[in-house]
């Protein structure tokens, strides 16, 4: 799926250096609708997992001379929805604990304030928040695709 990562990484693992030309220019004039962007992200992130599955040396710091860059640029982004979920569980736990001690605990009030802010947001801000949630959910879908070995994600 992700041949623009697979091909250069095969060369890196064989000892070649990959360079970038300062003069190279790429232009993408297309604008994607939110649904198209979501599907594109699912494909791209599934491709990252596919590259790791098909070329396990890429995640070996001894074999991959650009391991740190690969981990930071490609793999850490796969953790964001899970870390956000952990944060939400922590926030929920804080609210529950505060509400058990009384309805005016600081975390409880902060949670109410955040909920009020969300409800008071303009439609544009709500769309942006919804887009952010969709982008995070694309990572979860890509993870499921990777765990299942489902690489045919062009549908």
N, CA, C and O of each residue as an XYZ file, in Angstrom:
620
protein
N       0.835     -1.196      0.000
C       0.000      0.000      0.000
C       0.870      1.245      0.000
O       0.577      2.211     -0.705
N       1.930      1.227      0.782
C       2.728      2.434      1.002
C       4.085      2.302      0.305
O       5.133      2.297      0.951
N       4.042      2.195     -1.019
C       5.276      1.977     -1.765
C       6.259      3.136     -1.645
O       7.461      2.936     -1.817
N       5.779      4.340     -1.355
C       6.688      5.478     -1.200
C       7.487      5.396      0.097
O       8.438      6.155      0.280
N       7.118      4.491      0.997
C       7.905      4.218      2.198
C       8.650      2.890      2.024
O       9.820      2.776      2.388
N       7.973      1.904      1.473
C       8.543      0.562      1.334
C       9.820      0.574      0.492
O      10.836      0.016      0.907
N       9.779      1.190     -0.661
C      10.934      1.174     -1.573
C      12.152      1.876     -0.959
O      13.231      1.285     -0.939
N      12.024      3.107     -0.461
C      13.213      3.723      0.137
C      13.724      2.972      1.378
O      14.932      2.909      1.604
N      12.825      2.411      2.169
C      13.268      1.700      3.364
C      13.992      0.405      3.001
O      14.916      0.001      3.707
N      13.588     -0.249      1.913
C      14.339     -1.429      1.451
C      15.763     -1.032      1.106
O      16.709     -1.752      1.424
N      15.917      0.126      0.448
C      17.250      0.599      0.091
C      18.066      0.952      1.329
O      19.253      0.635      1.403
N      17.429      1.611      2.309
C      18.120      1.971      3.550
C      18.608      0.706      4.259
O      19.739      0.665      4.746
N      17.770     -0.314      4.319
C      18.149     -1.559      4.987
C      19.277     -2.282      4.257
O      19.988     -3.088      4.857
N      19.442     -2.001      2.976
C      20.545     -2.600      2.202
C      21.815     -1.760      2.286
O      22.828     -2.094      1.671
N      21.758     -0.663      3.053
C      22.950      0.141      3.251
C      23.041      1.394      2.393
O      24.009      2.146      2.504
N      22.066      1.628      1.553
C      22.068      2.821      0.715
C      21.620      4.021      1.534
O      20.892      3.892      2.519
N      22.068      5.176      1.108
C      21.593      6.424      1.714
C      20.503      6.999      0.835
O      20.571      6.916     -0.392
N      19.518      7.571      1.453
C      18.411      8.196      0.731
C      18.535      9.696      0.955
O      18.655     10.157      2.090
N      18.504     10.445     -0.126
C      18.631     11.893     -0.011
C      17.399     12.597     -0.545
O      16.575     12.017     -1.252
N      17.306     13.833     -0.191
C      16.206     14.663     -0.647
C      16.792     15.856     -1.374
O      17.788     16.436     -0.942
N      16.185     16.205     -2.447
C      16.648     17.346     -3.222
C      15.902     18.601     -2.772
O      14.672     18.629     -2.720
N      16.667     19.625     -2.452
C      16.060     20.909     -2.061
C      15.222     21.487     -3.197
O      14.251     22.206     -2.959
N      15.603     21.168     -4.433
C      14.911     21.741     -5.590
C      13.629     20.975     -5.937
O      12.818     21.459     -6.727
N      13.442     19.806     -5.364
C      12.249     19.015     -5.683
C      11.003     19.708     -5.152
O      11.003     20.233     -4.038
N       9.973     19.708     -5.930
C       8.707     20.327     -5.545
C       7.568     19.350     -5.830
O       7.557     18.661     -6.849
N       6.635     19.311     -4.927
C       5.433     18.506     -5.118
C       4.234     19.402     -4.862
O       4.224     20.196     -3.922
N       3.242     19.266     -5.694
C       2.037     20.082     -5.547
C       0.832     19.156     -5.532
O       0.675     18.304     -6.407
N       0.005     19.329     -4.553
C      -1.242     18.573     -4.456
C      -2.361     19.596     -4.371
O      -2.651     20.129     -3.301
N      -2.979     19.860     -5.498
C      -3.996     20.907     -5.542
C      -5.382     20.378     -5.185
O      -6.338     21.143     -5.060
N      -5.475     19.067     -5.026
C      -6.784     18.506     -4.698
C      -7.162     18.851     -3.268
O      -6.308     18.913     -2.384
N      -8.422     19.070     -3.056
C      -8.964     19.251     -1.715
C      -9.860     18.053     -1.450
O     -10.747     17.737     -2.243
N      -9.621     17.397     -0.337
C     -10.373     16.199     -0.021
C     -11.537     16.537      0.896
O     -11.402     17.320      1.836
N     -12.682     15.930      0.603
C     -13.825     16.014      1.517
C     -13.457     15.217      2.765
O     -12.600     14.336      2.702
N     -14.091     15.512      3.893
C     -13.748     14.787      5.131
C     -13.806     13.265      4.989
O     -12.946     12.570      5.531
N     -14.794     12.735      4.276
C     -14.905     11.285      4.110
C     -13.738     10.749      3.298
O     -13.212      9.678      3.603
N     -13.326     11.483      2.263
C     -12.189     11.063      1.442
C     -10.892     11.109      2.252
O     -10.056     10.211      2.145
N     -10.730     12.146      3.052
C      -9.535     12.276      3.874
C      -9.468     11.132      4.891
O      -8.394     10.589      5.150
N     -10.600     10.778      5.456
C     -10.656      9.669      6.409
C     -10.203      8.373      5.735
O      -9.353      7.661      6.270
N     -10.762      8.066      4.574
C     -10.389      6.835      3.862
C      -8.909      6.850      3.476
O      -8.231      5.826      3.553
N      -8.419      8.012      3.064
C      -7.007      8.145      2.698
C      -6.115      7.881      3.907
O      -5.099      7.196      3.792
N      -6.492      8.424      5.068
C      -5.714      8.202      6.288
C      -5.730      6.730      6.696
O      -4.702      6.188      7.104
N      -6.883      6.087      6.589
C      -6.962      4.660      6.923
C      -6.003      3.880      6.018
O      -5.260      3.022      6.494
N      -6.019      4.177      4.719
C      -5.115      3.483      3.783
C      -3.653      3.737      4.136
O      -2.857      2.801      4.202
N      -3.301      4.993      4.360
C      -1.913      5.351      4.627
C      -1.418      4.709      5.923
O      -0.326      4.143      5.960
N      -2.207      4.797      6.967
C      -1.779      4.252      8.256
C      -1.788      2.727      8.253
O      -0.949      2.105      8.903
N      -2.725      2.119      7.530
C      -2.686      0.666      7.345
C      -1.400      0.302      6.615
O      -0.781     -0.719      6.915
N      -1.000      1.128      5.663
C       0.237      0.893      4.925
C       1.470      0.934      5.810
O       2.408      0.165      5.599
N       1.483      1.814      6.793
C       2.614      1.866      7.732
C       2.718      0.542      8.485
O       3.810     -0.003      8.649
N       1.583      0.032      8.938
C       1.582     -1.242      9.654
C       1.978     -2.373      8.711
O       2.702     -3.289      9.104
N       1.510     -2.310      7.483
C       1.860     -3.328      6.483
C       3.365     -3.347      6.232
O       3.964     -4.420      6.156
N       3.976     -2.185      6.103
C       5.421     -2.110      5.882
C       6.155     -2.767      7.051
O       7.125     -3.496      6.845
N       5.696     -2.513      8.268
C       6.329     -3.131      9.447
C       6.144     -4.647      9.438
O       7.052     -5.385      9.818
N       4.976     -5.112      9.007
C       4.699     -6.556      8.979
C       5.501     -7.245      7.880
O       6.014     -8.344      8.088
N       5.614     -6.622      6.731
C       6.293     -7.241      5.598
C       7.808     -7.065      5.646
O       8.546     -7.814      5.006
N       8.264     -6.083      6.398
C       9.698     -5.804      6.476
C      10.053     -5.580      7.952
O      10.319     -4.448      8.354
N      10.059     -6.647      8.762
C      10.263     -6.475     10.199
C      11.598     -5.826     10.566
O      11.726     -5.268     11.655
N      12.573     -5.887      9.696
C      13.868     -5.254      9.983
C      13.727     -3.746     10.157
O      14.585     -3.099     10.756
N      12.652     -3.201      9.635
C      12.448     -1.749      9.721
C      12.237     -1.293     11.168
O      12.500     -0.137     11.499
N      11.761     -2.200     12.029
C      11.536     -1.816     13.424
C      12.648     -2.332     14.340
O      12.522     -2.293     15.564
N      13.728     -2.811     13.741
C      14.891     -3.278     14.494
C      15.932     -2.159     14.529
O      16.500     -1.819     13.491
N      16.190     -1.579     15.708
C      17.133     -0.453     15.767
C      18.558     -0.827     15.372
O      19.346      0.045     15.007
N      18.895     -2.101     15.440
C      20.235     -2.530     15.035
C      20.347     -2.583     13.517
O      21.376     -2.204     12.958
N      19.309     -3.045     12.854
C      19.336     -3.196     11.393
C      18.971     -1.923     10.644
O      19.435     -1.717      9.522
N      18.155     -1.070     11.239
C      17.649      0.114     10.545
C      18.423      1.354     10.997
O      18.265      1.805     12.132
N      19.260      1.904     10.113
C      20.044      3.085     10.506
C      19.205      4.342     10.712
O      19.676      5.301     11.323
N      17.975      4.353     10.214
C      17.091      5.511     10.421
C      15.916      5.121     11.318
O      14.811      5.650     11.195
N      16.191      4.178     12.223
C      15.149      3.650     13.096
C      14.461      4.747     13.907
O      13.232      4.797     13.960
N      15.233      5.615     14.531
C      14.648      6.657     15.380
C      13.733      7.570     14.569
O      12.639      7.911     15.018
N      14.175      7.964     13.383
C      13.339      8.813     12.531
C      12.057      8.082     12.139
O      10.977      8.672     12.135
N      12.180      6.792     11.809
C      11.004      6.018     11.413
C      10.018      5.905     12.572
O       8.814      6.088     12.396
N      10.539      5.605     13.747
C       9.663      5.473     14.916
C       8.970      6.800     15.215
O       7.758      6.845     15.423
N       9.750      7.871     15.234
C       9.169      9.179     15.576
C       8.195      9.673     14.507
O       7.149     10.236     14.832
N       8.532      9.467     13.245
C       7.705     10.024     12.176
C       6.512      9.148     11.806
O       5.450      9.658     11.449
N       6.685      7.838     11.890
C       5.629      6.938     11.414
C       4.896      6.183     12.525
O       3.672      6.054     12.482
N       5.630      5.686     13.512
C       4.993      4.792     14.477
C       4.344      5.491     15.659
O       3.276      5.069     16.104
N       4.951      6.539     16.178
C       4.383      7.185     17.367
C       2.997      7.754     17.112
O       2.181      7.815     18.032
N       2.715      8.169     15.889
C       1.378      8.696     15.604
C       0.303      7.629     15.772
O      -0.867      7.944     15.989
N       0.710      6.358     15.669
C      -0.257      5.277     15.846
C      -0.709      5.139     17.306
O      -1.691      4.452     17.586
N      -0.008      5.778     18.220
C      -0.372      5.710     19.639
C      -1.368      6.783     20.071
O      -1.997      6.643     21.120
N      -1.524      7.837     19.297
C      -2.293      8.991     19.769
C      -3.728      8.676     20.190
O      -4.142      9.163     21.242
N      -4.512      7.900     19.447
C      -5.882      7.693     19.935
C      -5.925      6.887     21.226
O      -6.813      7.085     22.055
N      -4.973      5.983     21.396
C      -4.946      5.169     22.602
C      -4.530      6.003     23.802
O      -5.082      5.845     24.891
N      -3.567      6.885     23.612
C      -3.167      7.783     24.692
C      -4.301      8.755     25.026
O      -4.523      9.077     26.193
N      -5.018      9.220     23.995
C      -6.166     10.100     24.244
C      -7.257      9.356     25.014
O      -7.903      9.932     25.890
N      -7.461      8.090     24.691
C      -8.467      7.294     25.411
C      -8.066      7.126     26.878
O      -8.906      7.202     27.775
N      -6.775      6.896     27.106
C      -6.300      6.772     28.490
C      -6.532      8.084     29.233
O      -6.948      8.079     30.391
N      -6.264      9.199     28.572
C      -6.498     10.508     29.197
C      -7.977     10.704     29.513
O      -8.325     11.228     30.571
N      -8.844     10.283     28.597
C     -10.284     10.421     28.835
C     -10.732      9.540     29.999
O     -11.573      9.953     30.797
N     -10.183      8.338     30.105
C     -10.515      7.461     31.230
C     -10.057      8.119     32.529
O     -10.775      8.097     33.529
N      -8.864      8.702     32.512
C      -8.374      9.396     33.703
C      -9.262     10.570     34.079
O      -9.552     10.786     35.255
N      -9.689     11.323     33.079
C     -10.581     12.454     33.345
C     -11.914     11.962     33.910
O     -12.438     12.527     34.869
N     -12.446     10.919     33.312
C     -13.711     10.363     33.792
C     -13.566      9.866     35.232
O     -14.440     10.092     36.070
N     -12.460      9.192     35.503
C     -12.219      8.708     36.860
C     -12.160      9.873     37.841
O     -12.703      9.794     38.942
N     -11.496     10.956     37.435
C     -11.416     12.137     38.298
C     -12.795     12.713     38.569
O     -13.092     13.111     39.696
N     -13.638     12.761     37.546
C     -14.994     13.289     37.708
C     -15.787     12.398     38.666
O     -16.498     12.892     39.541
N     -15.659     11.100     38.496
C     -16.377     10.177     39.380
C     -15.903     10.361     40.820
O     -16.711     10.444     41.746
N     -14.594     10.424     40.994
C     -14.055     10.609     42.338
C     -14.533     11.925     42.949
O     -14.915     11.971     44.119
N     -14.511     12.991     42.155
C     -14.946     14.297     42.655
C     -16.432     14.288     42.984
O     -16.856     14.874     43.980
N     -17.215     13.629     42.154
C     -18.656     13.614     42.411
C     -18.982     12.775     43.641
O     -19.988     13.018     44.307
N     -18.136     11.785     43.949
C     -18.353     11.005     45.167
C     -18.043     11.826     46.412
O     -18.623     11.597     47.473
N     -17.126     12.783     46.281
C     -16.782     13.641     47.419
C     -17.719     14.839     47.514
O     -17.747     15.528     48.534
N     -18.460     15.080     46.490
C     -19.364     16.216     46.476
C     -19.419     16.806     45.079
O     -18.471     16.656     44.307
N     -20.493     17.462     44.749
C     -20.675     17.939     43.373
C     -19.793     19.129     43.000
O     -19.811     19.549     41.843
N     -19.031     19.679     43.923
C     -18.277     20.882     43.595
C     -16.768     20.669     43.609
O     -15.998     21.607     43.817
N     -16.353     19.419     43.384
C     -14.923     19.150     43.297
C     -14.335     19.841     42.071
O     -15.024     20.043     41.071
N     -13.082     20.192     42.157
C     -12.414     20.908     41.061
C     -12.475     20.135     39.744
O     -12.834     20.730     38.729
N     -12.142     18.835     39.703
C     -12.228     18.123     38.419
C     -13.644     18.121     37.848
O     -13.837     18.239     36.638
N     -14.618     17.986     38.724
C     -16.003     17.991     38.279
C     -16.344     19.322     37.626
O     -16.955     19.356     36.557
N     -15.953     20.409     38.261
C     -16.214     21.728     37.696
C     -15.465     21.938     36.375
O     -16.006     22.523     35.437
N     -14.232     21.461     36.310
C     -13.487     21.559     35.052
C     -14.178     20.786     33.939
O     -14.261     21.254     32.803
N     -14.670     19.604     34.271
C     -15.379     18.795     33.280
C     -16.642     19.486     32.803
O     -16.940     19.498     31.609
N     -17.375     20.056     33.729
C     -18.580     20.795     33.344
C     -18.226     21.976     32.457
O     -18.921     22.268     31.484
N     -17.131     22.656     32.807
C     -16.685     23.786     31.980
C     -16.310     23.351     30.585
O     -16.636     24.033     29.614
N     -15.626     22.220     30.469
C     -15.253     21.715     29.144
C     -16.490     21.333     28.340
O     -16.571     21.614     27.144
N     -17.438     20.703     28.988
C     -18.680     20.339     28.295
C     -19.416     21.587     27.845
O     -19.949     21.630     26.736
N     -19.449     22.596     28.694
C     -20.099     23.858     28.316
C     -19.399     24.521     27.149
O     -20.052     25.065     26.259
N     -18.074     24.482     27.142
C     -17.327     25.047     26.015
C     -17.664     24.324     24.721
O     -17.847     24.953     23.679
N     -17.745     22.998     24.791
C     -18.057     22.234     23.589
C     -19.447     22.604     23.069
O     -19.643     22.783     21.867
N     -20.400     22.715     23.982
C     -21.755     23.048     23.554
C     -21.850     24.473     23.014
O     -22.698     24.769     22.172
N     -20.980     25.350     23.499
C     -21.016     26.741     23.060
C     -20.214     26.982     21.784
O     -20.211     28.094     21.257
N     -19.539     25.955     21.287
C     -18.708     26.125     20.096
C     -19.550     26.444     18.871
O     -20.711     26.052     18.761
N     -18.937     27.152     17.979
C     -19.591     27.447     16.707
C     -19.624     26.171     15.866
O     -18.857     25.243     16.121
N     -20.495     26.121     14.880
C     -20.534     24.934     14.014
C     -19.177     24.647     13.352
O     -18.816     23.486     13.164
N     -18.446     25.675     13.008
C     -17.139     25.469     12.378
C     -16.174     24.775     13.344
O     -15.445     23.863     12.956
N     -16.178     25.210     14.588
C     -15.306     24.592     15.584
C     -15.757     23.162     15.852
O     -14.921     22.272     16.005
N     -17.060     22.930     15.911
C     -17.570     21.569     16.106
C     -17.137     20.657     14.961
O     -16.758     19.508     15.188
N     -17.194     21.173     13.726
C     -16.745     20.385     12.570
C     -15.264     20.045     12.691
O     -14.843     18.934     12.368
N     -14.481     21.010     13.158
C     -13.047     20.774     13.319
C     -12.791     19.712     14.382
O     -11.942     18.841     14.197
N     -13.516     19.779     15.483
C     -13.377     18.769     16.534
C     -13.807     17.402     15.994
O     -13.136     16.400     16.241
N     -14.907     17.359     15.268
C     -15.377     16.093     14.687
C     -14.348     15.541     13.705
O     -14.128     14.331     13.652
N     -13.718     16.423     12.928
C     -12.680     15.999     11.986
C     -11.506     15.390     12.758
O     -10.977     14.354     12.358
N     -11.098     16.024     13.859
C     -10.003     15.501     14.675
C     -10.323     14.123     15.234
O      -9.465     13.242     15.266
N     -11.558     13.945     15.671
C     -11.976     12.643     16.187
C     -11.960     11.607     15.062
O     -11.540     10.468     15.268
N     -12.415     12.004     13.879
C     -12.394     11.077     12.735
C     -10.967     10.678     12.381
O     -10.710      9.516     12.065
N     -10.040     11.625     12.432
C      -8.643     11.301     12.116
C      -8.063     10.334     13.139
O      -7.295      9.442     12.781
N      -8.421     10.501     14.403
C      -7.951      9.568     15.424
C      -8.596      8.196     15.242
O      -7.950      7.171     15.458
N      -9.864      8.176     14.848
C     -10.524      6.884     14.637
C      -9.940      6.170     13.423
O      -9.985      4.942     13.352
N      -9.393      6.920     12.468
C      -8.759      6.275     11.310
C      -7.548      5.461     11.758
O      -7.230      4.440     11.148
N      -6.877      5.896     12.808
C      -5.735      5.149     13.342
C      -6.214      3.835     13.953
O      -5.570      2.799     13.789
N      -7.342      3.879     14.655
C      -7.888      2.664     15.260
C      -8.278      1.675     14.163
O      -7.985      0.484     14.269
N      -8.934      2.159     13.117
C      -9.335      1.289     12.007
C      -8.091      0.699     11.337
O      -8.072     -0.486     11.004
N      -7.060      1.511     11.138
C      -5.818      1.024     10.539
C      -5.166     -0.036     11.420
O      -4.622     -1.017     10.914
N      -5.218      0.156     12.725
C      -4.655     -0.832     13.657
C      -5.401     -2.157     13.530
O      -4.782     -3.220     13.486
N      -6.721     -2.092     13.474
C      -7.520     -3.312     13.305
C      -7.170     -3.975     11.981
O      -7.017     -5.195     11.920
N      -7.042     -3.180     10.919
C      -6.643     -3.741      9.623
C      -5.305     -4.457      9.739
O      -5.137     -5.557      9.214
N      -4.353     -3.831     10.427
C      -3.035     -4.422     10.575
C      -3.055     -5.702     11.379
O      -2.399     -6.678     11.014
N      -3.803     -5.710     12.473
C      -3.895     -6.913     13.310
C      -4.526     -8.056     12.518
O      -4.129     -9.212     12.668
N      -5.495     -7.739     11.689
C      -6.170     -8.765     10.891
C      -5.420     -9.105      9.611
O      -5.779    -10.061      8.923
N      -4.379     -8.337      9.277
C      -3.663     -8.560      8.020
C      -4.506     -8.184      6.819
O      -4.343     -8.748      5.737
N      -5.389     -7.250      7.004
C      -6.298     -6.807      5.932
C      -5.630     -5.657      5.179
O      -5.736     -4.495      5.574
N      -4.947     -5.998      4.097
C      -4.183     -4.989      3.361
C      -4.966     -4.426      2.187
O      -4.580     -3.389      1.647
N      -6.031     -5.058      1.779
C      -6.833     -4.565      0.655
C      -7.840     -3.546      1.173
O      -8.989     -3.877      1.465
N      -7.387     -2.300      1.279
C      -8.221     -1.262      1.886
C      -8.604     -0.177      0.874
O      -8.893      0.955      1.261
N      -8.607     -0.509     -0.383
C      -8.927      0.471     -1.415
C     -10.410      0.585     -1.680
O     -10.816      1.364     -2.542
N     -11.230     -0.159     -0.973
C     -12.671     -0.114     -1.226
C     -13.321      0.988     -0.436
O     -14.534      1.177     -0.523
